[in-house]
């Protein structure tokens, strides 16, 4: 998938979630460039693979066979440093 298509899908996803009053965390709106400037204080987000997942399952046709989701999680029971109630 081209980055422009991924960006479009993310923007459509943001609009969809706004319609249903679902508020995303601030990192949902960061560009790849912004992510590259973030330090170790954001490792929990990276280590737990939080954020956008966009796939066309290798079909090269997102419209017919695609999925977008935003992963949120409060902790990770498999990583002692991120366990939370």
HTML snippet that shows the backbone in 3Dmol.js (N, CA, C, O; Angstrom):
<script src="https://3Dmol.org/build/3Dmol-min.js"></script>
<div id="view" style="width:600px;height:400px;position:relative"></div>
<script>
const pdb = `
ATOM      1  N   UNK A   1       0.841  -1.179   0.000  1.00  0.00           N
ATOM      2  CA  UNK A   1       0.000   0.000   0.000  1.00  0.00           C
ATOM      3  C   UNK A   1       0.885   1.242   0.000  1.00  0.00           C
ATOM      4  O   UNK A   1       1.946   1.265   0.625  1.00  0.00           O
ATOM      5  N   UNK A   2       0.446   2.245  -0.691  1.00  0.00           N
ATOM      6  CA  UNK A   2       1.171   3.506  -0.707  1.00  0.00           C
ATOM      7  C   UNK A   2       0.885   4.283   0.569  1.00  0.00           C
ATOM      8  O   UNK A   2      -0.188   4.162   1.160  1.00  0.00           O
ATOM      9  N   UNK A   3       1.860   5.080   0.984  1.00  0.00           N
ATOM     10  CA  UNK A   3       1.688   5.886   2.192  1.00  0.00           C
ATOM     11  C   UNK A   3       0.485   6.818   2.046  1.00  0.00           C
ATOM     12  O   UNK A   3      -0.225   7.054   3.023  1.00  0.00           O
ATOM     13  N   UNK A   4       0.246   7.344   0.862  1.00  0.00           N
ATOM     14  CA  UNK A   4      -0.885   8.249   0.658  1.00  0.00           C
ATOM     15  C   UNK A   4      -2.212   7.536   0.917  1.00  0.00           C
ATOM     16  O   UNK A   4      -3.145   8.137   1.450  1.00  0.00           O
ATOM     17  N   UNK A   5      -2.303   6.256   0.543  1.00  0.00           N
ATOM     18  CA  UNK A   5      -3.525   5.488   0.807  1.00  0.00           C
ATOM     19  C   UNK A   5      -3.678   5.229   2.307  1.00  0.00           C
ATOM     20  O   UNK A   5      -4.775   5.335   2.853  1.00  0.00           O
ATOM     21  N   UNK A   6      -2.573   4.893   2.961  1.00  0.00           N
ATOM     22  CA  UNK A   6      -2.624   4.684   4.408  1.00  0.00           C
ATOM     23  C   UNK A   6      -3.068   5.965   5.107  1.00  0.00           C
ATOM     24  O   UNK A   6      -3.921   5.923   5.994  1.00  0.00           O
ATOM     25  N   UNK A   7      -2.497   7.101   4.714  1.00  0.00           N
ATOM     26  CA  UNK A   7      -2.882   8.379   5.314  1.00  0.00           C
ATOM     27  C   UNK A   7      -4.366   8.673   5.109  1.00  0.00           C
ATOM     28  O   UNK A   7      -5.041   9.151   6.021  1.00  0.00           O
ATOM     29  N   UNK A   8      -4.869   8.387   3.912  1.00  0.00           N
ATOM     30  CA  UNK A   8      -6.287   8.609   3.623  1.00  0.00           C
ATOM     31  C   UNK A   8      -7.166   7.740   4.521  1.00  0.00           C
ATOM     32  O   UNK A   8      -8.161   8.218   5.066  1.00  0.00           O
ATOM     33  N   UNK A   9      -6.808   6.485   4.674  1.00  0.00           N
ATOM     34  CA  UNK A   9      -7.574   5.550   5.507  1.00  0.00           C
ATOM     35  C   UNK A   9      -7.563   6.007   6.957  1.00  0.00           C
ATOM     36  O   UNK A   9      -8.588   5.946   7.637  1.00  0.00           O
ATOM     37  N   UNK A  10      -6.418   6.463   7.433  1.00  0.00           N
ATOM     38  CA  UNK A  10      -6.331   6.963   8.801  1.00  0.00           C
ATOM     39  C   UNK A  10      -7.243   8.180   8.975  1.00  0.00           C
ATOM     40  O   UNK A  10      -7.976   8.267   9.960  1.00  0.00           O
ATOM     41  N   UNK A  11      -7.201   9.106   8.038  1.00  0.00           N
ATOM     42  CA  UNK A  11      -8.060  10.293   8.134  1.00  0.00           C
ATOM     43  C   UNK A  11      -9.539   9.912   8.108  1.00  0.00           C
ATOM     44  O   UNK A  11     -10.337  10.485   8.849  1.00  0.00           O
ATOM     45  N   UNK A  12      -9.905   8.965   7.274  1.00  0.00           N
ATOM     46  CA  UNK A  12     -11.292   8.487   7.242  1.00  0.00           C
ATOM     47  C   UNK A  12     -11.648   7.808   8.562  1.00  0.00           C
ATOM     48  O   UNK A  12     -12.763   7.963   9.060  1.00  0.00           O
ATOM     49  N   UNK A  13     -10.710   7.060   9.126  1.00  0.00           N
ATOM     50  CA  UNK A  13     -10.925   6.408  10.415  1.00  0.00           C
ATOM     51  C   UNK A  13     -11.123   7.420  11.529  1.00  0.00           C
ATOM     52  O   UNK A  13     -11.992   7.246  12.383  1.00  0.00           O
ATOM     53  N   UNK A  14     -10.327   8.471  11.524  1.00  0.00           N
ATOM     54  CA  UNK A  14     -10.468   9.535  12.527  1.00  0.00           C
ATOM     55  C   UNK A  14     -11.850  10.163  12.436  1.00  0.00           C
ATOM     56  O   UNK A  14     -12.506  10.380  13.455  1.00  0.00           O
ATOM     57  N   UNK A  15     -12.292  10.452  11.223  1.00  0.00           N
ATOM     58  CA  UNK A  15     -13.620  11.051  11.041  1.00  0.00           C
ATOM     59  C   UNK A  15     -14.726  10.100  11.501  1.00  0.00           C
ATOM     60  O   UNK A  15     -15.687  10.521  12.145  1.00  0.00           O
ATOM     61  N   UNK A  16     -14.585   8.825  11.168  1.00  0.00           N
ATOM     62  CA  UNK A  16     -15.567   7.817  11.575  1.00  0.00           C
ATOM     63  C   UNK A  16     -15.675   7.770  13.098  1.00  0.00           C
ATOM     64  O   UNK A  16     -16.779   7.794  13.643  1.00  0.00           O
ATOM     65  N   UNK A  17     -14.537   7.705  13.785  1.00  0.00           N
ATOM     66  CA  UNK A  17     -14.544   7.623  15.241  1.00  0.00           C
ATOM     67  C   UNK A  17     -15.076   8.902  15.881  1.00  0.00           C
ATOM     68  O   UNK A  17     -15.750   8.845  16.909  1.00  0.00           O
ATOM     69  N   UNK A  18     -14.779  10.052  15.282  1.00  0.00           N
ATOM     70  CA  UNK A  18     -15.319  11.326  15.792  1.00  0.00           C
ATOM     71  C   UNK A  18     -16.843  11.336  15.729  1.00  0.00           C
ATOM     72  O   UNK A  18     -17.500  11.834  16.643  1.00  0.00           O
ATOM     73  N   UNK A  19     -17.406  10.789  14.659  1.00  0.00           N
ATOM     74  CA  UNK A  19     -18.871  10.743  14.513  1.00  0.00           C
ATOM     75  C   UNK A  19     -19.520  10.000  15.673  1.00  0.00           C
ATOM     76  O   UNK A  19     -20.640  10.319  16.073  1.00  0.00           O
ATOM     77  N   UNK A  20     -18.818   9.012  16.211  1.00  0.00           N
ATOM     78  CA  UNK A  20     -19.340   8.213  17.316  1.00  0.00           C
ATOM     79  C   UNK A  20     -18.800   8.676  18.669  1.00  0.00           C
ATOM     80  O   UNK A  20     -18.927   7.985  19.680  1.00  0.00           O
ATOM     81  N   UNK A  21     -18.189   9.875  18.661  1.00  0.00           N
ATOM     82  CA  UNK A  21     -17.696  10.510  19.893  1.00  0.00           C
ATOM     83  C   UNK A  21     -16.644   9.666  20.605  1.00  0.00           C
ATOM     84  O   UNK A  21     -16.541   9.705  21.832  1.00  0.00           O
ATOM     85  N   UNK A  22     -15.860   8.900  19.841  1.00  0.00           N
ATOM     86  CA  UNK A  22     -14.780   8.101  20.415  1.00  0.00           C
ATOM     87  C   UNK A  22     -13.504   8.923  20.328  1.00  0.00           C
ATOM     88  O   UNK A  22     -13.040   9.250  19.236  1.00  0.00           O
ATOM     89  N   UNK A  23     -12.941   9.253  21.482  1.00  0.00           N
ATOM     90  CA  UNK A  23     -11.770  10.123  21.535  1.00  0.00           C
ATOM     91  C   UNK A  23     -10.500   9.269  21.551  1.00  0.00           C
ATOM     92  O   UNK A  23     -10.324   8.396  22.402  1.00  0.00           O
ATOM     93  N   UNK A  24      -9.642   9.543  20.604  1.00  0.00           N
ATOM     94  CA  UNK A  24      -8.368   8.838  20.509  1.00  0.00           C
ATOM     95  C   UNK A  24      -7.302   9.560  21.334  1.00  0.00           C
ATOM     96  O   UNK A  24      -7.410  10.764  21.569  1.00  0.00           O
ATOM     97  N   UNK A  25      -6.274   8.831  21.774  1.00  0.00           N
ATOM     98  CA  UNK A  25      -5.180   9.483  22.500  1.00  0.00           C
ATOM     99  C   UNK A  25      -4.366  10.375  21.557  1.00  0.00           C
ATOM    100  O   UNK A  25      -4.428  10.203  20.340  1.00  0.00           O
ATOM    101  N   UNK A  26      -3.611  11.317  22.106  1.00  0.00           N
ATOM    102  CA  UNK A  26      -2.851  12.242  21.257  1.00  0.00           C
ATOM    103  C   UNK A  26      -1.945  11.558  20.240  1.00  0.00           C
ATOM    104  O   UNK A  26      -1.801  12.056  19.124  1.00  0.00           O
ATOM    105  N   UNK A  27      -1.328  10.422  20.597  1.00  0.00           N
ATOM    106  CA  UNK A  27      -0.399   9.783  19.659  1.00  0.00           C
ATOM    107  C   UNK A  27      -1.089   9.260  18.401  1.00  0.00           C
ATOM    108  O   UNK A  27      -0.417   8.918  17.428  1.00  0.00           O
ATOM    109  N   UNK A  28      -2.396   9.195  18.408  1.00  0.00           N
ATOM    110  CA  UNK A  28      -3.135   8.746  17.216  1.00  0.00           C
ATOM    111  C   UNK A  28      -2.964   9.716  16.052  1.00  0.00           C
ATOM    112  O   UNK A  28      -3.149   9.340  14.894  1.00  0.00           O
ATOM    113  N   UNK A  29      -2.616  10.946  16.353  1.00  0.00           N
ATOM    114  CA  UNK A  29      -2.550  11.995  15.337  1.00  0.00           C
ATOM    115  C   UNK A  29      -1.125  12.327  14.905  1.00  0.00           C
ATOM    116  O   UNK A  29      -0.924  13.198  14.058  1.00  0.00           O
ATOM    117  N   UNK A  30      -0.131  11.643  15.480  1.00  0.00           N
ATOM    118  CA  UNK A  30       1.260  11.945  15.143  1.00  0.00           C
ATOM    119  C   UNK A  30       1.623  11.385  13.775  1.00  0.00           C
ATOM    120  O   UNK A  30       1.218  10.279  13.417  1.00  0.00           O
ATOM    121  N   UNK A  31       2.372  12.142  13.034  1.00  0.00           N
ATOM    122  CA  UNK A  31       2.887  11.692  11.734  1.00  0.00           C
ATOM    123  C   UNK A  31       4.103  10.799  11.963  1.00  0.00           C
ATOM    124  O   UNK A  31       4.656  10.785  13.063  1.00  0.00           O
ATOM    125  N   UNK A  32       4.528  10.050  10.936  1.00  0.00           N
ATOM    126  CA  UNK A  32       5.756   9.268  11.078  1.00  0.00           C
ATOM    127  C   UNK A  32       6.954  10.145  11.489  1.00  0.00           C
ATOM    128  O   UNK A  32       7.806   9.714  12.265  1.00  0.00           O
ATOM    129  N   UNK A  33       7.007  11.355  10.968  1.00  0.00           N
ATOM    130  CA  UNK A  33       8.101  12.268  11.325  1.00  0.00           C
ATOM    131  C   UNK A  33       8.030  12.621  12.815  1.00  0.00           C
ATOM    132  O   UNK A  33       9.054  12.638  13.499  1.00  0.00           O
ATOM    133  N   UNK A  34       6.826  12.901  13.316  1.00  0.00           N
ATOM    134  CA  UNK A  34       6.675  13.206  14.743  1.00  0.00           C
ATOM    135  C   UNK A  34       7.089  12.007  15.602  1.00  0.00           C
ATOM    136  O   UNK A  34       7.748  12.171  16.629  1.00  0.00           O
ATOM    137  N   UNK A  35       6.700  10.808  15.175  1.00  0.00           N
ATOM    138  CA  UNK A  35       7.075   9.601  15.917  1.00  0.00           C
ATOM    139  C   UNK A  35       8.586   9.473  16.020  1.00  0.00           C
ATOM    140  O   UNK A  35       9.110   9.090  17.065  1.00  0.00           O
ATOM    141  N   UNK A  36       9.278   9.789  14.952  1.00  0.00           N
ATOM    142  CA  UNK A  36      10.734   9.623  14.955  1.00  0.00           C
ATOM    143  C   UNK A  36      11.430  10.569  15.926  1.00  0.00           C
ATOM    144  O   UNK A  36      12.577  10.338  16.310  1.00  0.00           O
ATOM    145  N   UNK A  37      10.735  11.635  16.325  1.00  0.00           N
ATOM    146  CA  UNK A  37      11.336  12.588  17.264  1.00  0.00           C
ATOM    147  C   UNK A  37      11.039  12.237  18.724  1.00  0.00           C
ATOM    148  O   UNK A  37      11.554  12.890  19.631  1.00  0.00           O
ATOM    149  N   UNK A  38      10.222  11.224  18.955  1.00  0.00           N
ATOM    150  CA  UNK A  38       9.837  10.854  20.324  1.00  0.00           C
ATOM    151  C   UNK A  38      10.895   9.944  20.945  1.00  0.00           C
ATOM    152  O   UNK A  38      11.417   9.039  20.295  1.00  0.00           O
ATOM    153  N   UNK A  39      11.196  10.203  22.203  1.00  0.00           N
ATOM    154  CA  UNK A  39      12.247   9.463  22.902  1.00  0.00           C
ATOM    155  C   UNK A  39      11.731   8.237  23.634  1.00  0.00           C
ATOM    156  O   UNK A  39      10.629   7.752  23.376  1.00  0.00           O
ATOM    157  N   UNK A  40      12.547   7.752  24.547  1.00  0.00           N
ATOM    158  CA  UNK A  40      12.263   6.524  25.303  1.00  0.00           C
ATOM    159  C   UNK A  40      11.011   6.637  26.161  1.00  0.00           C
ATOM    160  O   UNK A  40      10.426   5.621  26.536  1.00  0.00           O
ATOM    161  N   UNK A  41      10.593   7.856  26.477  1.00  0.00           N
ATOM    162  CA  UNK A  41       9.389   8.022  27.294  1.00  0.00           C
ATOM    163  C   UNK A  41       8.137   7.491  26.595  1.00  0.00           C
ATOM    164  O   UNK A  41       7.090   7.353  27.228  1.00  0.00           O
ATOM    165  N   UNK A  42       8.235   7.195  25.304  1.00  0.00           N
ATOM    166  CA  UNK A  42       7.114   6.643  24.537  1.00  0.00           C
ATOM    167  C   UNK A  42       7.315   5.177  24.182  1.00  0.00           C
ATOM    168  O   UNK A  42       6.582   4.635  23.354  1.00  0.00           O
ATOM    169  N   UNK A  43       8.300   4.528  24.798  1.00  0.00           N
ATOM    170  CA  UNK A  43       8.562   3.111  24.505  1.00  0.00           C
ATOM    171  C   UNK A  43       7.382   2.209  24.843  1.00  0.00           C
ATOM    172  O   UNK A  43       7.185   1.190  24.182  1.00  0.00           O
ATOM    173  N   UNK A  44       6.598   2.557  25.849  1.00  0.00           N
ATOM    174  CA  UNK A  44       5.444   1.708  26.189  1.00  0.00           C
ATOM    175  C   UNK A  44       4.488   1.602  25.004  1.00  0.00           C
ATOM    176  O   UNK A  44       3.942   0.529  24.744  1.00  0.00           O
ATOM    177  N   UNK A  45       4.284   2.693  24.293  1.00  0.00           N
ATOM    178  CA  UNK A  45       3.408   2.675  23.114  1.00  0.00           C
ATOM    179  C   UNK A  45       4.022   1.799  22.032  1.00  0.00           C
ATOM    180  O   UNK A  45       3.332   0.979  21.426  1.00  0.00           O
ATOM    181  N   UNK A  46       5.302   1.970  21.792  1.00  0.00           N
ATOM    182  CA  UNK A  46       5.990   1.176  20.763  1.00  0.00           C
ATOM    183  C   UNK A  46       6.043  -0.303  21.143  1.00  0.00           C
ATOM    184  O   UNK A  46       5.708  -1.170  20.337  1.00  0.00           O
ATOM    185  N   UNK A  47       6.467  -0.585  22.380  1.00  0.00           N
ATOM    186  CA  UNK A  47       6.641  -1.970  22.819  1.00  0.00           C
ATOM    187  C   UNK A  47       5.334  -2.758  22.787  1.00  0.00           C
ATOM    188  O   UNK A  47       5.335  -3.962  22.532  1.00  0.00           O
ATOM    189  N   UNK A  48       4.229  -2.077  23.045  1.00  0.00           N
ATOM    190  CA  UNK A  48       2.929  -2.739  23.064  1.00  0.00           C
ATOM    191  C   UNK A  48       2.189  -2.621  21.734  1.00  0.00           C
ATOM    192  O   UNK A  48       1.031  -3.024  21.615  1.00  0.00           O
ATOM    193  N   UNK A  49       2.870  -2.065  20.744  1.00  0.00           N
ATOM    194  CA  UNK A  49       2.341  -1.937  19.381  1.00  0.00           C
ATOM    195  C   UNK A  49       0.954  -1.301  19.369  1.00  0.00           C
ATOM    196  O   UNK A  49       0.029  -1.797  18.725  1.00  0.00           O
ATOM    197  N   UNK A  50       0.834  -0.191  20.096  1.00  0.00           N
ATOM    198  CA  UNK A  50      -0.426   0.531  20.131  1.00  0.00           C
ATOM    199  C   UNK A  50      -0.522   1.428  18.902  1.00  0.00           C
ATOM    200  O   UNK A  50       0.495   1.801  18.317  1.00  0.00           O
ATOM    201  N   UNK A  51      -1.730   1.767  18.520  1.00  0.00           N
ATOM    202  CA  UNK A  51      -1.924   2.683  17.399  1.00  0.00           C
ATOM    203  C   UNK A  51      -2.628   2.033  16.226  1.00  0.00           C
ATOM    204  O   UNK A  51      -3.340   1.038  16.361  1.00  0.00           O
ATOM    205  N   UNK A  52      -2.400   2.632  15.072  1.00  0.00           N
ATOM    206  CA  UNK A  52      -3.096   2.243  13.848  1.00  0.00           C
ATOM    207  C   UNK A  52      -2.557   0.942  13.267  1.00  0.00           C
ATOM    208  O   UNK A  52      -1.352   0.693  13.241  1.00  0.00           O
ATOM    209  N   UNK A  53      -3.493   0.126  12.805  1.00  0.00           N
ATOM    210  CA  UNK A  53      -3.180  -1.071  12.014  1.00  0.00           C
ATOM    211  C   UNK A  53      -4.028  -0.983  10.754  1.00  0.00           C
ATOM    212  O   UNK A  53      -5.257  -0.968  10.818  1.00  0.00           O
ATOM    213  N   UNK A  54      -3.362  -0.925   9.615  1.00  0.00           N
ATOM    214  CA  UNK A  54      -4.036  -0.826   8.316  1.00  0.00           C
ATOM    215  C   UNK A  54      -3.525  -1.977   7.459  1.00  0.00           C
ATOM    216  O   UNK A  54      -2.315  -2.142   7.300  1.00  0.00           O
ATOM    217  N   UNK A  55      -4.434  -2.772   6.907  1.00  0.00           N
ATOM    218  CA  UNK A  55      -3.989  -3.870   6.050  1.00  0.00           C
ATOM    219  C   UNK A  55      -4.990  -4.135   4.930  1.00  0.00           C
ATOM    220  O   UNK A  55      -6.194  -3.928   5.080  1.00  0.00           O
ATOM    221  N   UNK A  56      -4.460  -4.592   3.821  1.00  0.00           N
ATOM    222  CA  UNK A  56      -5.306  -5.093   2.735  1.00  0.00           C
ATOM    223  C   UNK A  56      -5.064  -6.592   2.568  1.00  0.00           C
ATOM    224  O   UNK A  56      -5.449  -7.180   1.558  1.00  0.00           O
ATOM    225  N   UNK A  57      -4.427  -7.203   3.562  1.00  0.00           N
ATOM    226  CA  UNK A  57      -4.142  -8.640   3.576  1.00  0.00           C
ATOM    227  C   UNK A  57      -3.394  -9.095   2.326  1.00  0.00           C
ATOM    228  O   UNK A  57      -3.558 -10.227   1.871  1.00  0.00           O
ATOM    229  N   UNK A  58      -2.571  -8.199   1.777  1.00  0.00           N
ATOM    230  CA  UNK A  58      -1.783  -8.528   0.584  1.00  0.00           C
ATOM    231  C   UNK A  58      -2.575  -8.517  -0.704  1.00  0.00           C
ATOM    232  O   UNK A  58      -2.048  -8.879  -1.756  1.00  0.00           O
ATOM    233  N   UNK A  59      -3.835  -8.108  -0.642  1.00  0.00           N
ATOM    234  CA  UNK A  59      -4.697  -8.143  -1.833  1.00  0.00           C
ATOM    235  C   UNK A  59      -4.468  -6.969  -2.773  1.00  0.00           C
ATOM    236  O   UNK A  59      -4.852  -7.022  -3.942  1.00  0.00           O
ATOM    237  N   UNK A  60      -3.846  -5.917  -2.272  1.00  0.00           N
ATOM    238  CA  UNK A  60      -3.651  -4.676  -3.026  1.00  0.00           C
ATOM    239  C   UNK A  60      -4.981  -4.013  -3.380  1.00  0.00           C
ATOM    240  O   UNK A  60      -5.064  -3.243  -4.337  1.00  0.00           O
ATOM    241  N   UNK A  61      -6.026  -4.319  -2.593  1.00  0.00           N
ATOM    242  CA  UNK A  61      -7.342  -3.714  -2.800  1.00  0.00           C
ATOM    243  C   UNK A  61      -8.027  -3.528  -1.451  1.00  0.00           C
ATOM    244  O   UNK A  61      -8.847  -4.349  -1.040  1.00  0.00           O
ATOM    245  N   UNK A  62      -7.682  -2.445  -0.773  1.00  0.00           N
ATOM    246  CA  UNK A  62      -8.213  -2.190   0.564  1.00  0.00           C
ATOM    247  C   UNK A  62      -9.740  -2.076   0.554  1.00  0.00           C
ATOM    248  O   UNK A  62     -10.402  -2.532   1.486  1.00  0.00           O
ATOM    249  N   UNK A  63     -10.291  -1.477  -0.484  1.00  0.00           N
ATOM    250  CA  UNK A  63     -11.737  -1.261  -0.551  1.00  0.00           C
ATOM    251  C   UNK A  63     -12.508  -2.571  -0.499  1.00  0.00           C
ATOM    252  O   UNK A  63     -13.540  -2.654   0.167  1.00  0.00           O
ATOM    253  N   UNK A  64     -12.026  -3.589  -1.187  1.00  0.00           N
ATOM    254  CA  UNK A  64     -12.718  -4.879  -1.214  1.00  0.00           C
ATOM    255  C   UNK A  64     -12.314  -5.797  -0.070  1.00  0.00           C
ATOM    256  O   UNK A  64     -13.125  -6.583   0.420  1.00  0.00           O
ATOM    257  N   UNK A  65     -11.054  -5.695   0.356  1.00  0.00           N
ATOM    258  CA  UNK A  65     -10.564  -6.629   1.367  1.00  0.00           C
ATOM    259  C   UNK A  65      -9.554  -5.900   2.263  1.00  0.00           C
ATOM    260  O   UNK A  65      -8.349  -6.132   2.174  1.00  0.00           O
ATOM    261  N   UNK A  66     -10.058  -5.033   3.109  1.00  0.00           N
ATOM    262  CA  UNK A  66      -9.158  -4.286   3.969  1.00  0.00           C
ATOM    263  C   UNK A  66      -9.722  -4.112   5.367  1.00  0.00           C
ATOM    264  O   UNK A  66     -10.906  -4.338   5.617  1.00  0.00           O
ATOM    265  N   UNK A  67      -8.847  -3.705   6.263  1.00  0.00           N
ATOM    266  CA  UNK A  67      -9.229  -3.533   7.660  1.00  0.00           C
ATOM    267  C   UNK A  67      -8.414  -2.404   8.259  1.00  0.00           C
ATOM    268  O   UNK A  67      -7.212  -2.297   8.016  1.00  0.00           O
ATOM    269  N   UNK A  68      -9.075  -1.556   9.047  1.00  0.00           N
ATOM    270  CA  UNK A  68      -8.340  -0.585   9.846  1.00  0.00           C
ATOM    271  C   UNK A  68      -8.823  -0.738  11.276  1.00  0.00           C
ATOM    272  O   UNK A  68      -9.997  -1.009  11.528  1.00  0.00           O
ATOM    273  N   UNK A  69      -7.899  -0.559  12.202  1.00  0.00           N
ATOM    274  CA  UNK A  69      -8.261  -0.552  13.613  1.00  0.00           C
ATOM    275  C   UNK A  69      -7.242   0.275  14.369  1.00  0.00           C
ATOM    276  O   UNK A  69      -6.144   0.545  13.883  1.00  0.00           O
ATOM    277  N   UNK A  70      -7.628   0.668  15.560  1.00  0.00           N
ATOM    278  CA  UNK A  70      -6.724   1.402  16.431  1.00  0.00           C
ATOM    279  C   UNK A  70      -6.603   0.605  17.712  1.00  0.00           C
ATOM    280  O   UNK A  70      -7.591   0.388  18.413  1.00  0.00           O
ATOM    281  N   UNK A  71      -5.389   0.168  18.019  1.00  0.00           N
ATOM    282  CA  UNK A  71      -5.150  -0.686  19.179  1.00  0.00           C
ATOM    283  C   UNK A  71      -4.885   0.159  20.417  1.00  0.00           C
ATOM    284  O   UNK A  71      -3.984   0.998  20.441  1.00  0.00           O
ATOM    285  N   UNK A  72      -5.698  -0.086  21.448  1.00  0.00           N
ATOM    286  CA  UNK A  72      -5.534   0.531  22.764  1.00  0.00           C
ATOM    287  C   UNK A  72      -5.447  -0.587  23.778  1.00  0.00           C
ATOM    288  O   UNK A  72      -6.093  -1.624  23.629  1.00  0.00           O
ATOM    289  N   UNK A  73      -4.655  -0.377  24.800  1.00  0.00           N
ATOM    290  CA  UNK A  73      -4.501  -1.409  25.818  1.00  0.00           C
ATOM    291  C   UNK A  73      -4.029  -0.730  27.086  1.00  0.00           C
ATOM    292  O   UNK A  73      -3.234   0.207  27.032  1.00  0.00           O
ATOM    293  N   UNK A  74      -4.502  -1.184  28.204  1.00  0.00           N
ATOM    294  CA  UNK A  74      -4.065  -0.666  29.492  1.00  0.00           C
ATOM    295  C   UNK A  74      -3.131  -1.691  30.125  1.00  0.00           C
ATOM    296  O   UNK A  74      -3.565  -2.540  30.904  1.00  0.00           O
ATOM    297  N   UNK A  75      -1.855  -1.608  29.789  1.00  0.00           N
ATOM    298  CA  UNK A  75      -0.883  -2.548  30.329  1.00  0.00           C
ATOM    299  C   UNK A  75      -0.688  -3.753  29.446  1.00  0.00           C
ATOM    300  O   UNK A  75      -1.268  -3.865  28.367  1.00  0.00           O
ATOM    301  N   UNK A  76       0.153  -4.661  29.936  1.00  0.00           N
ATOM    302  CA  UNK A  76       0.473  -5.874  29.193  1.00  0.00           C
ATOM    303  C   UNK A  76       0.919  -6.912  30.209  1.00  0.00           C
ATOM    304  O   UNK A  76       1.991  -6.781  30.799  1.00  0.00           O
ATOM    305  N   UNK A  77       0.126  -7.920  30.416  1.00  0.00           N
ATOM    306  CA  UNK A  77       0.439  -8.927  31.429  1.00  0.00           C
ATOM    307  C   UNK A  77       1.671  -9.751  31.082  1.00  0.00           C
ATOM    308  O   UNK A  77       2.216 -10.439  31.944  1.00  0.00           O
ATOM    309  N   UNK A  78       2.114  -9.691  29.839  1.00  0.00           N
ATOM    310  CA  UNK A  78       3.300 -10.442  29.426  1.00  0.00           C
ATOM    311  C   UNK A  78       4.594  -9.652  29.612  1.00  0.00           C
ATOM    312  O   UNK A  78       5.684 -10.191  29.419  1.00  0.00           O
ATOM    313  N   UNK A  79       4.478  -8.380  29.984  1.00  0.00           N
ATOM    314  CA  UNK A  79       5.655  -7.538  30.195  1.00  0.00           C
ATOM    315  C   UNK A  79       5.553  -6.923  31.583  1.00  0.00           C
ATOM    316  O   UNK A  79       4.705  -6.065  31.828  1.00  0.00           O
ATOM    317  N   UNK A  80       6.409  -7.358  32.477  1.00  0.00           N
ATOM    318  CA  UNK A  80       6.343  -6.909  33.868  1.00  0.00           C
ATOM    319  C   UNK A  80       6.406  -5.392  34.017  1.00  0.00           C
ATOM    320  O   UNK A  80       5.828  -4.847  34.957  1.00  0.00           O
ATOM    321  N   UNK A  81       7.077  -4.718  33.135  1.00  0.00           N
ATOM    322  CA  UNK A  81       7.206  -3.270  33.289  1.00  0.00           C
ATOM    323  C   UNK A  81       5.935  -2.514  32.907  1.00  0.00           C
ATOM    324  O   UNK A  81       5.816  -1.325  33.203  1.00  0.00           O
ATOM    325  N   UNK A  82       4.985  -3.183  32.255  1.00  0.00           N
ATOM    326  CA  UNK A  82       3.762  -2.520  31.808  1.00  0.00           C
ATOM    327  C   UNK A  82       2.482  -3.098  32.424  1.00  0.00           C
ATOM    328  O   UNK A  82       1.391  -2.820  31.927  1.00  0.00           O
ATOM    329  N   UNK A  83       2.587  -3.874  33.465  1.00  0.00           N
ATOM    330  CA  UNK A  83       1.363  -4.429  34.075  1.00  0.00           C
ATOM    331  C   UNK A  83       0.594  -3.319  34.771  1.00  0.00           C
ATOM    332  O   UNK A  83       1.174  -2.484  35.465  1.00  0.00           O
ATOM    333  N   UNK A  84      -0.686  -3.319  34.581  1.00  0.00           N
ATOM    334  CA  UNK A  84      -1.586  -2.338  35.184  1.00  0.00           C
ATOM    335  C   UNK A  84      -2.877  -3.041  35.542  1.00  0.00           C
ATOM    336  O   UNK A  84      -3.226  -4.050  34.928  1.00  0.00           O
ATOM    337  N   UNK A  85      -3.593  -2.521  36.530  1.00  0.00           N
ATOM    338  CA  UNK A  85      -4.871  -3.165  36.888  1.00  0.00           C
ATOM    339  C   UNK A  85      -5.908  -3.004  35.795  1.00  0.00           C
ATOM    340  O   UNK A  85      -7.033  -3.485  35.936  1.00  0.00           O
TER     341      UNK A  85
END
`;
const viewer = $3Dmol.createViewer("view");
viewer.addModel(pdb, "pdb");
viewer.setStyle({}, {cartoon: {color: "spectrum"}});
viewer.zoomTo();
viewer.render();
</script>
